Amino acid sequence: MTVGIDHKGLIFPQNVLYPTQFTQKGVDEILTVKFWNAANEKVTPKVYSRVDWYRERLNDINESIILFDREATMIESD
């Protein structure tokens, strides 16, 4: 679940299959909105700023490259 903004600038929750990243101002604003689940329990959304989301993805890719390189080196030395 993520949020959208309607034509009046109001935030609303929506289900999507991809993450939505926001500016830091957007993250701060979303975290001020109160969300509840079907059991009427407060839910705190996990909100990514665009910089943090992309940084996390790049870290994942860089770690994968390092692991692939190590594996290739081990295969070559055998």
CORRA-V849824 format. One line per field, one symbol per residue. phi: phi as a letter, one per 30 degrees, with the letter a starting at -180 (. if undefined). psi: psi as a letter, one per 40 degrees, with the letter a starting at -180 (. if undefined). burial: b if it has 24 or more other C-alpha atoms within 12 Angstrom, else e. A space follows every 50 residues. Layout:
BEGIN
phi->???
psi->???
burial->???
END
This chain:
BEGIN
phi->.bbbbddciddbdacbcbdccbddddeddddddccbcddicdccdcccde dddddddddddddddddddddddddddd
psi->iaiihaeeeihiiihieiihiiidddddddeehhiiadefihhhihhhid dddddddddddddddddddddddddde.
burial->ebbeeeeeeeeeeeeeeeebebeeeebeebeeeeeeeeeeeeeeeebbee eeeeeeeeeeeeeeeeeeeeeeeeeeee
END
